[in-house]
Amino acid sequence: MIEAAAAMAAYFFVLLGAGWHFGQSLEPTDPLYLSATNSLLSTIIVMQIVNVFLCRSSVRSIFTINLTDNR
């Protein structure tokens, strides 16, 4: 849920930052649409990397695990 919310927030942040309004249609080749989808996919990738680090141990906190120590 957090990953989806972050991805959609990034998508709408790019759209609204460029002056897009709800109900306005964008073509699939529009540079604004391409930038927004790029930010959405980049956010998904970053959130997946963060998830990998957070799930390194089921017992210990991420703050107690040495990030360079990987078995």
Biopython code that builds the backbone (N, CA, C, O; Angstrom):
import numpy as np
from Bio.PDB.StructureBuilder import StructureBuilder

atoms = [
    (1, "MET", "N", (0.815, -1.188, 0.000)),
    (1, "MET", "CA", (0.000, 0.000, 0.000)),
    (1, "MET", "C", (0.866, 1.262, 0.000)),
    (1, "MET", "O", (0.559, 2.239, -0.684)),
    (2, "ILE", "N", (1.946, 1.227, 0.773)),
    (2, "ILE", "CA", (2.819, 2.393, 0.846)),
    (2, "ILE", "C", (3.513, 2.619, -0.499)),
    (2, "ILE", "O", (3.655, 3.754, -0.954)),
    (3, "GLU", "N", (3.939, 1.527, -1.122)),
    (3, "GLU", "CA", (4.601, 1.638, -2.427)),
    (3, "GLU", "C", (3.652, 2.208, -3.483)),
    (3, "GLU", "O", (4.043, 3.065, -4.276)),
    (4, "ALA", "N", (2.433, 1.743, -3.491)),
    (4, "ALA", "CA", (1.452, 2.243, -4.460)),
    (4, "ALA", "C", (1.138, 3.710, -4.215)),
    (4, "ALA", "O", (1.020, 4.485, -5.163)),
    (5, "ALA", "N", (1.002, 4.099, -2.950)),
    (5, "ALA", "CA", (0.711, 5.496, -2.626)),
    (5, "ALA", "C", (1.877, 6.399, -3.027)),
    (5, "ALA", "O", (1.665, 7.490, -3.557)),
    (6, "ALA", "N", (3.102, 5.948, -2.776)),
    (6, "ALA", "CA", (4.275, 6.750, -3.152)),
    (6, "ALA", "C", (4.383, 6.883, -4.671)),
    (6, "ALA", "O", (4.706, 7.958, -5.176)),
    (7, "ALA", "N", (4.118, 5.804, -5.395)),
    (7, "ALA", "CA", (4.201, 5.846, -6.853)),
    (7, "ALA", "C", (3.142, 6.779, -7.443)),
    (7, "ALA", "O", (3.436, 7.568, -8.341)),
    (8, "MET", "N", (1.926, 6.687, -6.943)),
    (8, "MET", "CA", (0.873, 7.564, -7.452)),
    (8, "MET", "C", (1.122, 9.022, -7.057)),
    (8, "MET", "O", (0.803, 9.936, -7.817)),
    (9, "ALA", "N", (1.690, 9.236, -5.874)),
    (9, "ALA", "CA", (2.028, 10.600, -5.465)),
    (9, "ALA", "C", (3.074, 11.190, -6.400)),
    (9, "ALA", "O", (2.976, 12.355, -6.784)),
    (10, "ALA", "N", (4.071, 10.399, -6.768)),
    (10, "ALA", "CA", (5.096, 10.886, -7.700)),
    (10, "ALA", "C", (4.490, 11.184, -9.068)),
    (10, "ALA", "O", (4.835, 12.184, -9.697)),
    (11, "TYR", "N", (3.596, 10.325, -9.524)),
    (11, "TYR", "CA", (2.929, 10.503, -10.814)),
    (11, "TYR", "C", (2.156, 11.824, -10.846)),
    (11, "TYR", "O", (2.310, 12.622, -11.771)),
    (12, "PHE", "N", (1.322, 12.042, -9.824)),
    (12, "PHE", "CA", (0.513, 13.264, -9.809)),
    (12, "PHE", "C", (1.339, 14.491, -9.465)),
    (12, "PHE", "O", (0.992, 15.596, -9.883)),
    (13, "PHE", "N", (2.418, 14.330, -8.720)),
    (13, "PHE", "CA", (3.308, 15.454, -8.435)),
    (13, "PHE", "C", (3.891, 16.012, -9.729)),
    (13, "PHE", "O", (3.957, 17.228, -9.908)),
    (14, "VAL", "N", (4.314, 15.129, -10.630)),
    (14, "VAL", "CA", (4.860, 15.574, -11.915)),
    (14, "VAL", "C", (3.767, 16.209, -12.763)),
    (14, "VAL", "O", (3.969, 17.275, -13.344)),
    (15, "LEU", "N", (2.621, 15.563, -12.834)),
    (15, "LEU", "CA", (1.524, 16.108, -13.653)),
    (15, "LEU", "C", (1.054, 17.466, -13.147)),
    (15, "LEU", "O", (0.944, 18.416, -13.921)),
    (16, "LEU", "N", (0.779, 17.557, -11.866)),
    (16, "LEU", "CA", (0.258, 18.806, -11.312)),
    (16, "LEU", "C", (1.314, 19.900, -11.298)),
    (16, "LEU", "O", (0.986, 21.081, -11.412)),
    (17, "GLY", "N", (2.577, 19.520, -11.159)),
    (17, "GLY", "CA", (3.652, 20.495, -11.191)),
    (17, "GLY", "C", (3.819, 21.148, -12.553)),
    (17, "GLY", "O", (4.333, 22.262, -12.653)),
    (18, "ALA", "N", (3.385, 20.459, -13.599)),
    (18, "ALA", "CA", (3.494, 20.998, -14.957)),
    (18, "ALA", "C", (2.221, 21.707, -15.407)),
    (18, "ALA", "O", (2.137, 22.165, -16.546)),
    (19, "GLY", "N", (1.233, 21.800, -14.524)),
    (19, "GLY", "CA", (0.027, 22.534, -14.871)),
    (19, "GLY", "C", (-1.120, 21.687, -15.384)),
    (19, "GLY", "O", (-2.106, 22.226, -15.887)),
    (20, "TRP", "N", (-1.015, 20.379, -15.270)),
    (20, "TRP", "CA", (-2.096, 19.494, -15.699)),
    (20, "TRP", "C", (-3.263, 19.623, -14.733)),
    (20, "TRP", "O", (-3.056, 19.827, -13.537)),
    (21, "HIS", "N", (-4.505, 19.504, -15.244)),
    (21, "HIS", "CA", (-5.706, 19.572, -14.424)),
    (21, "HIS", "C", (-6.499, 18.290, -14.599)),
    (21, "HIS", "O", (-6.464, 17.679, -15.667)),
    (22, "PHE", "N", (-7.224, 17.871, -13.549)),
    (22, "PHE", "CA", (-8.045, 16.664, -13.616)),
    (22, "PHE", "C", (-9.067, 16.790, -14.740)),
    (22, "PHE", "O", (-9.733, 17.815, -14.884)),
    (23, "GLY", "N", (-9.175, 15.739, -15.524)),
    (23, "GLY", "CA", (-10.080, 15.731, -16.661)),
    (23, "GLY", "C", (-9.401, 16.075, -17.966)),
    (23, "GLY", "O", (-9.956, 15.829, -19.037)),
    (24, "GLN", "N", (-8.212, 16.639, -17.895)),
    (24, "GLN", "CA", (-7.464, 16.989, -19.104)),
    (24, "GLN", "C", (-6.867, 15.715, -19.701)),
    (24, "GLN", "O", (-6.236, 14.925, -19.000)),
    (25, "SER", "N", (-7.073, 15.532, -20.986)),
    (25, "SER", "CA", (-6.591, 14.344, -21.677)),
    (25, "SER", "C", (-5.145, 14.531, -22.134)),
    (25, "SER", "O", (-4.760, 15.608, -22.589)),
    (26, "LEU", "N", (-4.354, 13.467, -22.007)),
    (26, "LEU", "CA", (-2.969, 13.472, -22.478)),
    (26, "LEU", "C", (-2.774, 12.345, -23.477)),
    (26, "LEU", "O", (-3.249, 11.229, -23.267)),
    (27, "GLU", "N", (-2.088, 12.633, -24.540)),
    (27, "GLU", "CA", (-1.766, 11.609, -25.533)),
    (27, "GLU", "C", (-0.643, 10.716, -24.993)),
    (27, "GLU", "O", (0.169, 11.171, -24.188)),
    (28, "PRO", "N", (-0.588, 9.459, -25.423)),
    (28, "PRO", "CA", (0.491, 8.568, -24.969)),
    (28, "PRO", "C", (1.891, 9.043, -25.362)),
    (28, "PRO", "O", (2.873, 8.616, -24.754)),
    (29, "THR", "N", (2.001, 9.902, -26.348)),
    (29, "THR", "CA", (3.308, 10.397, -26.769)),
    (29, "THR", "C", (3.626, 11.778, -26.204)),
    (29, "THR", "O", (4.671, 12.349, -26.514)),
    (30, "ASP", "N", (2.734, 12.317, -25.378)),
    (30, "ASP", "CA", (2.940, 13.635, -24.773)),
    (30, "ASP", "C", (4.127, 13.561, -23.804)),
    (30, "ASP", "O", (4.174, 12.663, -22.964)),
    (31, "PRO", "N", (5.085, 14.488, -23.906)),
    (31, "PRO", "CA", (6.253, 14.462, -23.015)),
    (31, "PRO", "C", (5.887, 14.540, -21.531)),
    (31, "PRO", "O", (6.590, 13.970, -20.697)),
    (32, "LEU", "N", (4.815, 15.224, -21.195)),
    (32, "LEU", "CA", (4.382, 15.299, -19.805)),
    (32, "LEU", "C", (3.922, 13.935, -19.308)),
    (32, "LEU", "O", (4.270, 13.524, -18.201)),
    (33, "TYR", "N", (3.146, 13.239, -20.118)),
    (33, "TYR", "CA", (2.687, 11.899, -19.756)),
    (33, "TYR", "C", (3.877, 10.951, -19.604)),
    (33, "TYR", "O", (3.924, 10.155, -18.667)),
    (34, "LEU", "N", (4.839, 11.039, -20.527)),
    (34, "LEU", "CA", (6.013, 10.178, -20.462)),
    (34, "LEU", "C", (6.850, 10.473, -19.218)),
    (34, "LEU", "O", (7.382, 9.549, -18.602)),
    (35, "SER", "N", (6.973, 11.740, -18.844)),
    (35, "SER", "CA", (7.707, 12.103, -17.630)),
    (35, "SER", "C", (7.003, 11.583, -16.380)),
    (35, "SER", "O", (7.645, 11.093, -15.452)),
    (36, "ALA", "N", (5.684, 11.694, -16.368)),
    (36, "ALA", "CA", (4.918, 11.228, -15.206)),
    (36, "ALA", "C", (5.020, 9.718, -15.047)),
    (36, "ALA", "O", (5.204, 9.226, -13.934)),
    (37, "THR", "N", (4.903, 8.975, -16.147)),
    (37, "THR", "CA", (5.022, 7.518, -16.050)),
    (37, "THR", "C", (6.445, 7.108, -15.701)),
    (37, "THR", "O", (6.646, 6.116, -15.001)),
    (38, "ASN", "N", (7.439, 7.858, -16.180)),
    (38, "ASN", "CA", (8.818, 7.573, -15.824)),
    (38, "ASN", "C", (9.032, 7.761, -14.325)),
    (38, "ASN", "O", (9.710, 6.950, -13.695)),
    (39, "SER", "N", (8.470, 8.807, -13.751)),
    (39, "SER", "CA", (8.613, 9.027, -12.316)),
    (39, "SER", "C", (7.884, 7.948, -11.520)),
    (39, "SER", "O", (8.363, 7.532, -10.465)),
    (40, "LEU", "N", (6.742, 7.492, -12.008)),
    (40, "LEU", "CA", (6.004, 6.419, -11.352)),
    (40, "LEU", "C", (6.834, 5.138, -11.328)),
    (40, "LEU", "O", (6.967, 4.505, -10.281)),
    (41, "LEU", "N", (7.383, 4.760, -12.460)),
    (41, "LEU", "CA", (8.173, 3.532, -12.520)),
    (41, "LEU", "C", (9.465, 3.646, -11.726)),
    (41, "LEU", "O", (9.897, 2.673, -11.110)),
    (42, "SER", "N", (10.086, 4.817, -11.731)),
    (42, "SER", "CA", (11.299, 5.028, -10.937)),
    (42, "SER", "C", (10.998, 4.913, -9.447)),
    (42, "SER", "O", (11.802, 4.370, -8.690)),
    (43, "THR", "N", (9.858, 5.417, -9.030)),
    (43, "THR", "CA", (9.462, 5.320, -7.627)),
    (43, "THR", "C", (9.231, 3.871, -7.234)),
    (43, "THR", "O", (9.613, 3.463, -6.137)),
    (44, "ILE", "N", (8.616, 3.090, -8.105)),
    (44, "ILE", "CA", (8.408, 1.671, -7.823)),
    (44, "ILE", "C", (9.749, 0.965, -7.646)),
    (44, "ILE", "O", (9.903, 0.154, -6.733)),
    (45, "ILE", "N", (10.709, 1.262, -8.499)),
    (45, "ILE", "CA", (12.029, 0.637, -8.406)),
    (45, "ILE", "C", (12.718, 1.018, -7.107)),
    (45, "ILE", "O", (13.262, 0.155, -6.418)),
    (46, "VAL", "N", (12.700, 2.302, -6.765)),
    (46, "VAL", "CA", (13.344, 2.754, -5.530)),
    (46, "VAL", "C", (12.662, 2.125, -4.309)),
    (46, "VAL", "O", (13.340, 1.701, -3.374)),
    (47, "MET", "N", (11.343, 2.063, -4.312)),
    (47, "MET", "CA", (10.631, 1.462, -3.187)),
    (47, "MET", "C", (10.926, -0.028, -3.060)),
    (47, "MET", "O", (10.974, -0.549, -1.945)),
    (48, "GLN", "N", (11.124, -0.723, -4.174)),
    (48, "GLN", "CA", (11.499, -2.136, -4.118)),
    (48, "GLN", "C", (12.888, -2.323, -3.520)),
    (48, "GLN", "O", (13.113, -3.265, -2.760)),
    (49, "ILE", "N", (13.824, -1.432, -3.858)),
    (49, "ILE", "CA", (15.167, -1.499, -3.284)),
    (49, "ILE", "C", (15.105, -1.237, -1.777)),
    (49, "ILE", "O", (15.765, -1.928, -1.001)),
    (50, "VAL", "N", (14.322, -0.252, -1.364)),
    (50, "VAL", "CA", (14.153, 0.028, 0.058)),
    (50, "VAL", "C", (13.537, -1.179, 0.755)),
    (50, "VAL", "O", (13.941, -1.519, 1.867)),
    (51, "ASN", "N", (12.580, -1.822, 0.131)),
    (51, "ASN", "CA", (11.940, -2.997, 0.709)),
    (51, "ASN", "C", (12.937, -4.126, 0.917)),
    (51, "ASN", "O", (12.871, -4.828, 1.926)),
    (52, "VAL", "N", (13.855, -4.311, -0.016)),
    (52, "VAL", "CA", (14.872, -5.355, 0.127)),
    (52, "VAL", "C", (15.725, -5.100, 1.361)),
    (52, "VAL", "O", (16.017, -6.024, 2.120)),
    (53, "PHE", "N", (16.126, -3.845, 1.565)),
    (53, "PHE", "CA", (16.927, -3.530, 2.739)),
    (53, "PHE", "C", (16.129, -3.686, 4.030)),
    (53, "PHE", "O", (16.678, -4.114, 5.046)),
    (54, "LEU", "N", (14.854, -3.348, 4.005)),
    (54, "LEU", "CA", (14.038, -3.462, 5.210)),
    (54, "LEU", "C", (13.738, -4.910, 5.579)),
    (54, "LEU", "O", (13.484, -5.209, 6.745)),
    (55, "CYS", "N", (13.764, -5.801, 4.611)),
    (55, "CYS", "CA", (13.422, -7.210, 4.859)),
    (55, "CYS", "C", (14.653, -8.103, 5.004)),
    (55, "CYS", "O", (14.547, -9.319, 4.848)),
    (56, "ARG", "N", (15.801, -7.533, 5.296)),
    (56, "ARG", "CA", (17.013, -8.332, 5.416)),
    (56, "ARG", "C", (16.967, -9.275, 6.598)),
    (56, "ARG", "O", (17.574, -10.345, 6.544)),
    (57, "SER", "N", (16.280, -8.925, 7.648)),
    (57, "SER", "CA", (16.192, -9.780, 8.824)),
    (57, "SER", "C", (14.777, -9.701, 9.377)),
    (57, "SER", "O", (14.172, -8.629, 9.421)),
    (58, "SER", "N", (14.262, -10.842, 9.793)),
    (58, "SER", "CA", (12.921, -10.859, 10.374)),
    (58, "SER", "C", (12.967, -10.630, 11.881)),
    (58, "SER", "O", (11.930, -10.497, 12.530)),
    (59, "VAL", "N", (14.188, -10.584, 12.432)),
    (59, "VAL", "CA", (14.326, -10.469, 13.875)),
    (59, "VAL", "C", (14.950, -9.138, 14.295)),
    (59, "VAL", "O", (14.540, -8.544, 15.292)),
    (60, "ARG", "N", (15.937, -8.675, 13.538)),
    (60, "ARG", "CA", (16.687, -7.473, 13.922)),
    (60, "ARG", "C", (16.230, -6.260, 13.123)),
    (60, "ARG", "O", (15.725, -6.380, 12.007)),
    (61, "SER", "N", (16.419, -5.089, 13.725)),
    (61, "SER", "CA", (16.071, -3.831, 13.090)),
    (61, "SER", "C", (17.083, -3.494, 11.995)),
    (61, "SER", "O", (18.233, -3.930, 12.053)),
    (62, "ILE", "N", (16.659, -2.724, 11.003)),
    (62, "ILE", "CA", (17.546, -2.295, 9.923)),
    (62, "ILE", "C", (18.681, -1.443, 10.477)),
    (62, "ILE", "O", (19.758, -1.383, 9.884)),
    (63, "PHE", "N", (18.448, -0.786, 11.609)),
    (63, "PHE", "CA", (19.462, 0.085, 12.195)),
    (63, "PHE", "C", (20.542, -0.697, 12.943)),
    (63, "PHE", "O", (21.613, -0.156, 13.219)),
    (64, "THR", "N", (20.275, -1.953, 13.272)),
    (64, "THR", "CA", (21.279, -2.768, 13.976)),
    (64, "THR", "C", (22.047, -3.677, 13.028)),
    (64, "THR", "O", (23.005, -4.327, 13.445)),
    (65, "ILE", "N", (21.651, -3.736, 11.768)),
    (65, "ILE", "CA", (22.310, -4.589, 10.777)),
    (65, "ILE", "C", (23.343, -3.767, 10.021)),
    (65, "ILE", "O", (23.057, -2.651, 9.585)),
    (66, "ASN", "N", (24.534, -4.312, 9.869)),
    (66, "ASN", "CA", (25.567, -3.661, 9.072)),
    (66, "ASN", "C", (25.184, -3.790, 7.590)),
    (66, "ASN", "O", (25.059, -4.904, 7.080)),
    (67, "LEU", "N", (25.000, -2.668, 6.904)),
    (67, "LEU", "CA", (24.540, -2.693, 5.514)),
    (67, "LEU", "C", (25.562, -3.306, 4.563)),
    (67, "LEU", "O", (25.196, -3.777, 3.486)),
    (68, "THR", "N", (26.847, -3.307, 4.947)),
    (68, "THR", "CA", (27.871, -3.889, 4.075)),
    (68, "THR", "C", (28.086, -5.364, 4.353)),
    (68, "THR", "O", (28.840, -6.017, 3.631)),
    (69, "ASP", "N", (27.448, -5.905, 5.375)),
    (69, "ASP", "CA", (27.593, -7.316, 5.724)),
    (69, "ASP", "C", (26.462, -8.110, 5.079)),
    (69, "ASP", "O", (25.337, -8.121, 5.579)),
    (70, "ASN", "N", (26.760, -8.761, 3.989)),
    (70, "ASN", "CA", (25.742, -9.532, 3.280)),
    (70, "ASN", "C", (26.284, -10.936, 3.043)),
    (70, "ASN", "O", (27.273, -11.120, 2.334)),
    (71, "ARG", "N", (25.631, -11.914, 3.639)),
    (71, "ARG", "CA", (26.085, -13.291, 3.500)),
    (71, "ARG", "C", (25.919, -13.816, 2.108)),
    (71, "ARG", "O", (26.259, -14.968, 1.838)),
]
sb = StructureBuilder()
sb.init_structure("model")
sb.init_model(0)
sb.init_chain("A")
sb.init_seg("    ")
for serial, (resi, resn, name, xyz) in enumerate(atoms, 1):
    if name == "N":
        sb.init_residue(resn, " ", resi, " ")
    sb.init_atom(name, np.array(xyz, "f"), 0.0, 1.0, " ", f" {name:<3s}", serial, name[0])
structure = sb.get_structure()
